[in-house]
Amino acid sequence: MADIGDPVPAGLTDLRVYRLPMRVRFRRLDERTGMLLRGPAGWGEFSPFPEYGPAYASKWLAAGIEAATQPFPTPVRAEVEVNTTVPAVDPGRAHELARASGCRTAKVKVAEPGQDLVADVERVAAVRDALGAEGRIRVDANGAWDVESAVLAIARLDRAAKGLEYIEQPCATLDELREVRHRVEVAIAADESIRTADDPLRAARSDAVDVLVLKVQPLGGVRPALEIADAAGLPVVVSSALESSVGLAAGVAFAAALPDLPFACGLGTATLLGGDVTDDPLIPRNGSLPVRRVAPDPASLDQCSAGPDETGVWLERLRSAAEVLEGRQAPEGRGPDDAEG
């Protein structure tokens, strides 16, 4: 076990820090780092992005501790359908990624800094060609547009897709989302408006969205996420925060426990990583993931282990987040929130 000093989060018996390269630059990330936590129930993951402060990171730690120390809820399905995620790449690469994924649904990133709407339209059109007429396409703008830009972009992207399933977080605020929702025909999904909000249910009450995108780590664990989904009363898409397969397993457990799951989930992101912490990663087969826990294996951990300096950084992040969880440090700002999938 890594020497983390005090406090040691209760119930944990081992900690490992990983570093994994990205196959494709995604949300301006070239690699993914995080910490694996072992407890009596198995392994969990703590992998808040670097810009997140202790208060927001404490929710991610709560999720990792829950996974390591408690069994996952009883599933109501044996597998979970997932979408493939297409980064803001050129049309040829987008076509290749969508075609090779084996998924029937694709989530396409748009509104990337430095790119324009023409590039987004071409990317979406290429994905439509790859999936065929029966495939489903959704796009994610990560809150990048104002209202007028969103209305224009959604119309053009909807035509390129020959029908979008939904548009995820076209604008940053709920007021903007509400205005866009009443001006377009495409369904509106909220992500950042939930996982970064003090009240994650406010979006469901706002008349601003049709679909909720929920992620286990930012919401503090599988059980808190299930409670939010139950209280919201809107369709839910379970998505990842670009975790290793250990963290993805918690997302799959959440999706598998939902009474209704009308949309494919954004949990097929292990294919974006150039490695994993296990030799049996959660890679979609025929567009679905099995419901199971994942444990790292020694050989894979050796290949992706972080160096001493980075391990020290993560141990300090864990200490600070643990102090917030235990009420020994006052919550502070969480920092920018634009890096997730």
Legacy VTK file of the C-alpha trace (Angstrom):
# vtk DataFile Version 3.0
C-alpha trace
ASCII
DATASET POLYDATA
POINTS 341 float
0.000 0.000 0.000
1.237 3.478 -0.791
2.393 5.493 2.218
-0.269 8.164 2.455
0.092 9.086 6.086
-3.033 10.458 7.777
-5.889 10.587 7.116
-6.372 7.197 5.484
-9.971 6.946 4.222
-11.703 4.269 6.263
-11.810 0.791 4.805
-9.125 1.182 2.144
-6.331 -1.380 1.986
-4.386 -0.378 -1.148
-3.846 2.672 -3.356
-2.311 2.795 -6.841
-1.778 5.765 -9.167
-2.036 5.195 -12.916
-1.087 7.126 -16.041
-2.596 6.119 -19.395
-2.064 7.699 -22.815
-5.018 8.738 -24.967
-5.370 7.168 -28.423
-6.863 10.421 -29.717
-6.624 13.875 -28.137
-9.939 14.263 -26.321
-11.176 17.402 -24.582
-7.606 18.731 -24.857
-6.226 15.743 -22.949
-3.326 13.612 -24.187
-3.259 11.306 -21.173
-5.442 10.260 -18.264
-4.257 9.881 -14.691
-6.033 8.749 -11.554
-5.910 6.696 -8.389
-7.291 3.216 -7.742
-8.605 2.410 -4.262
-8.916 -1.109 -2.866
-11.285 -2.155 -0.097
-13.296 -5.153 1.107
-15.758 -4.999 -1.831
-13.084 -4.663 -4.525
-11.570 -1.714 -6.378
-12.863 1.811 -6.872
-11.472 4.845 -8.682
-10.671 8.425 -7.671
-9.800 10.411 -10.782
-10.928 14.054 -10.653
-9.332 16.163 -13.352
-6.295 18.274 -12.380
-8.142 21.586 -12.177
-10.699 20.369 -9.618
-10.281 21.602 -6.064
-10.788 19.569 -2.872
-14.511 20.296 -2.486
-15.538 18.977 -5.887
-12.893 16.223 -5.784
-14.366 15.019 -2.484
-17.434 13.772 -4.372
-15.182 11.755 -6.649
-13.452 10.322 -3.591
-16.793 9.398 -2.031
-17.628 7.470 -5.198
-14.320 5.625 -5.150
-14.668 4.711 -1.483
-18.227 3.504 -2.049
-17.106 1.217 -4.889
-14.222 -0.177 -2.835
-16.174 -0.779 0.361
-19.759 -1.588 -0.667
-21.312 -4.061 -3.106
-22.933 -2.578 -6.181
-26.749 -2.506 -6.225
-28.558 -5.528 -7.639
-28.725 -5.174 -11.436
-31.939 -5.481 -13.421
-30.082 -6.194 -16.704
-27.013 -8.242 -17.561
-25.532 -5.802 -20.056
-25.745 -2.121 -20.918
-25.918 -0.702 -24.439
-23.346 2.045 -25.003
-22.566 4.708 -27.562
-19.205 5.245 -29.169
-17.665 8.657 -28.517
-16.220 10.486 -31.516
-13.777 13.262 -30.534
-13.400 16.493 -32.515
-11.382 14.799 -35.257
-11.453 15.214 -39.046
-14.305 13.572 -41.006
-12.199 10.645 -42.217
-11.086 9.730 -38.719
-14.622 10.243 -37.382
-15.974 7.834 -40.010
-13.298 5.287 -39.111
-13.956 5.470 -35.388
-17.731 5.188 -35.736
-17.533 2.344 -38.239
-15.080 0.319 -36.168
-16.901 0.760 -32.854
-19.646 -1.795 -33.398
-22.037 0.591 -31.630
-25.418 1.615 -32.999
-25.219 5.050 -31.346
-22.506 7.706 -31.598
-21.896 10.769 -29.456
-20.019 13.356 -31.505
-18.060 16.160 -29.885
-18.673 19.592 -31.405
-17.828 23.242 -30.637
-14.186 22.428 -29.920
-12.035 25.572 -29.461
-10.232 26.396 -32.683
-12.808 24.644 -34.889
-15.883 26.020 -36.626
-19.404 24.854 -37.376
-18.416 23.688 -40.858
-15.996 21.189 -39.309
-18.687 20.017 -36.898
-21.215 19.524 -39.702
-18.722 17.541 -41.784
-17.843 15.352 -38.796
-21.485 14.589 -38.030
-22.229 13.828 -41.684
-19.308 11.405 -41.770
-20.609 9.609 -38.680
-24.063 9.325 -40.241
-22.510 7.728 -43.296
-20.582 5.283 -41.089
-23.588 4.260 -38.977
-26.137 4.102 -41.772
-29.749 5.180 -41.648
-30.619 3.134 -38.539
-27.823 4.498 -36.347
-28.479 7.137 -33.701
-26.404 10.305 -33.353
-26.184 12.727 -30.448
-23.815 15.690 -30.182
-22.161 17.371 -27.203
-21.175 21.052 -27.163
-20.022 21.231 -23.509
-21.894 24.522 -23.006
-19.866 26.368 -25.641
-22.620 28.299 -27.476
-24.808 31.279 -26.703
-28.516 30.947 -27.507
-28.426 32.275 -31.067
-25.352 30.243 -31.966
-26.955 27.141 -30.492
-30.194 27.529 -32.444
-28.271 27.925 -35.712
-25.835 25.103 -34.990
-28.504 22.638 -33.885
-30.479 23.181 -37.080
-27.449 22.550 -39.272
-26.207 19.587 -37.263
-29.685 18.051 -37.214
-29.769 18.191 -41.019
-26.278 16.696 -41.283
-27.260 13.876 -38.932
-30.581 13.346 -40.695
-32.105 13.583 -37.263
-30.276 14.053 -33.955
-31.259 11.944 -30.966
-30.490 14.908 -28.697
-28.024 17.775 -28.193
-26.048 17.682 -24.948
-25.402 20.915 -23.072
-25.532 23.375 -25.992
-25.303 26.347 -23.586
-23.857 26.831 -20.149
-26.840 28.037 -18.097
-30.292 26.651 -17.459
-31.904 29.915 -18.594
-30.131 29.587 -21.934
-31.029 25.911 -22.224
-34.684 26.723 -21.559
-34.750 29.323 -24.336
-33.038 27.002 -26.798
-35.374 24.144 -25.894
-38.393 26.245 -26.807
-36.877 27.247 -30.160
-35.667 23.907 -31.553
-37.207 20.513 -32.253
-34.236 18.496 -30.995
-34.312 17.208 -27.414
-31.974 18.953 -24.941
-29.785 17.006 -22.512
-28.017 18.450 -19.472
-24.620 17.326 -18.182
-22.608 20.184 -16.648
-25.870 21.735 -15.366
-26.234 18.648 -13.162
-22.798 17.462 -12.124
-21.448 20.939 -11.329
-24.583 22.258 -9.618
-25.080 22.660 -5.879
-28.563 21.213 -6.491
-28.308 18.528 -9.192
-32.110 18.241 -9.355
-32.614 21.870 -10.312
-32.188 21.036 -14.008
-35.002 18.487 -13.815
-37.335 21.102 -12.311
-36.369 23.869 -14.708
-38.366 23.082 -17.879
-35.016 23.482 -19.628
-34.071 19.897 -20.465
-35.526 16.628 -21.724
-32.740 14.216 -20.762
-30.305 14.020 -17.837
-26.693 12.892 -18.298
-25.474 11.454 -14.993
-21.942 10.406 -14.016
-21.104 8.369 -10.948
-17.909 10.055 -9.742
-19.101 13.690 -9.874
-22.324 12.697 -8.079
-20.576 10.906 -5.215
-21.255 7.268 -6.061
-23.701 4.792 -7.522
-26.280 5.105 -4.766
-26.423 8.933 -4.745
-26.710 8.840 -8.542
-29.616 6.375 -8.328
-31.355 8.652 -5.832
-30.975 11.635 -8.173
-32.270 9.635 -11.141
-35.288 8.457 -9.148
-36.145 11.942 -7.891
-35.643 13.642 -11.277
-38.366 11.800 -13.170
-36.663 12.333 -16.552
-34.904 9.879 -18.898
-31.292 9.252 -17.897
-28.135 8.623 -19.885
-25.278 7.264 -17.767
-21.929 8.568 -18.943
-18.281 8.240 -17.979
-15.732 10.739 -16.744
-13.033 9.128 -18.895
-12.086 6.612 -16.231
-10.105 3.416 -16.438
-12.143 0.215 -16.612
-12.240 0.130 -12.798
-14.164 3.411 -12.741
-16.274 2.463 -15.748
-17.506 -0.609 -13.868
-19.249 1.666 -11.360
-20.978 3.511 -14.204
-22.131 0.211 -15.690
-23.416 -0.854 -12.261
-25.413 2.378 -12.023
-26.907 1.929 -15.492
-27.676 -1.724 -14.818
-29.629 -0.840 -11.667
-31.884 1.794 -13.273
-35.484 0.614 -13.735
-35.653 2.222 -17.187
-32.756 2.830 -19.559
-34.167 4.245 -22.823
-30.870 5.511 -24.266
-27.483 3.974 -24.958
-25.003 5.040 -22.281
-21.751 6.946 -22.691
-19.648 4.245 -21.067
-17.697 2.964 -24.053
-14.786 5.321 -23.444
-12.125 2.710 -22.623
-11.503 2.599 -26.380
-10.176 6.168 -26.145
-7.353 5.048 -23.851
-4.073 3.683 -25.132
-3.964 1.097 -22.366
-5.789 0.138 -19.184
-5.181 -1.002 -15.619
-6.432 -4.498 -16.467
-5.830 -7.105 -19.138
-9.622 -7.569 -19.356
-10.896 -4.012 -19.963
-14.509 -2.952 -20.385
-14.486 -2.715 -24.177
-17.871 -2.743 -25.958
-18.772 -5.896 -27.828
-21.693 -5.667 -30.232
-22.374 -2.227 -28.779
-22.800 -3.356 -25.160
-20.831 -3.775 -21.924
-21.281 -6.613 -19.427
-22.217 -5.849 -15.836
-19.204 -6.863 -13.754
-16.544 -5.573 -11.413
-13.051 -4.947 -12.721
-9.829 -5.553 -10.815
-6.411 -4.335 -11.978
-3.774 -6.960 -12.633
-0.108 -6.600 -11.616
1.335 -6.605 -15.142
-1.022 -3.882 -16.367
-0.411 -1.804 -13.250
3.336 -2.080 -13.758
2.969 -0.761 -17.313
0.857 2.242 -16.344
2.127 3.126 -12.872
2.865 6.798 -12.304
6.247 8.011 -11.072
7.017 9.149 -7.500
6.343 12.845 -8.149
2.926 12.258 -9.688
2.069 9.718 -7.014
2.858 12.385 -4.432
0.518 14.831 -6.147
-2.317 12.298 -6.074
-1.714 11.400 -2.447
-1.986 15.074 -1.544
-5.199 15.380 -3.567
-6.601 12.364 -1.744
-5.680 13.843 1.653
-7.332 17.176 0.836
-10.498 15.547 -0.531
-10.673 13.233 2.491
-10.460 16.224 4.835
-13.467 17.782 3.079
-15.409 14.525 3.329
-14.646 14.296 7.038
-15.548 17.952 7.639
-12.011 18.922 8.617
-11.518 21.302 5.683
-13.948 23.970 4.522
-15.174 23.444 0.932
-13.635 25.742 -1.640
-14.132 26.318 -5.349
-13.817 23.286 -7.615
-12.190 25.090 -10.563
-13.055 24.941 -14.251
-15.256 22.103 -15.400
-14.737 21.394 -19.069
-12.689 18.257 -19.282
-15.142 15.397 -19.017
-16.603 13.275 -21.746
LINES 1 342
341 0 1 2 3 4 5 6 7 8 9 10 11 12 13 14 15 16 17 18 19 20 21 22 23 24 25 26 27 28 29 30 31 32 33 34 35 36 37 38 39 40 41 42 43 44 45 46 47 48 49 50 51 52 53 54 55 56 57 58 59 60 61 62 63 64 65 66 67 68 69 70 71 72 73 74 75 76 77 78 79 80 81 82 83 84 85 86 87 88 89 90 91 92 93 94 95 96 97 98 99 100 101 102 103 104 105 106 107 108 109 110 111 112 113 114 115 116 117 118 119 120 121 122 123 124 125 126 127 128 129 130 131 132 133 134 135 136 137 138 139 140 141 142 143 144 145 146 147 148 149 150 151 152 153 154 155 156 157 158 159 160 161 162 163 164 165 166 167 168 169 170 171 172 173 174 175 176 177 178 179 180 181 182 183 184 185 186 187 188 189 190 191 192 193 194 195 196 197 198 199 200 201 202 203 204 205 206 207 208 209 210 211 212 213 214 215 216 217 218 219 220 221 222 223 224 225 226 227 228 229 230 231 232 233 234 235 236 237 238 239 240 241 242 243 244 245 246 247 248 249 250 251 252 253 254 255 256 257 258 259 260 261 262 263 264 265 266 267 268 269 270 271 272 273 274 275 276 277 278 279 280 281 282 283 284 285 286 287 288 289 290 291 292 293 294 295 296 297 298 299 300 301 302 303 304 305 306 307 308 309 310 311 312 313 314 315 316 317 318 319 320 321 322 323 324 325 326 327 328 329 330 331 332 333 334 335 336 337 338 339 340
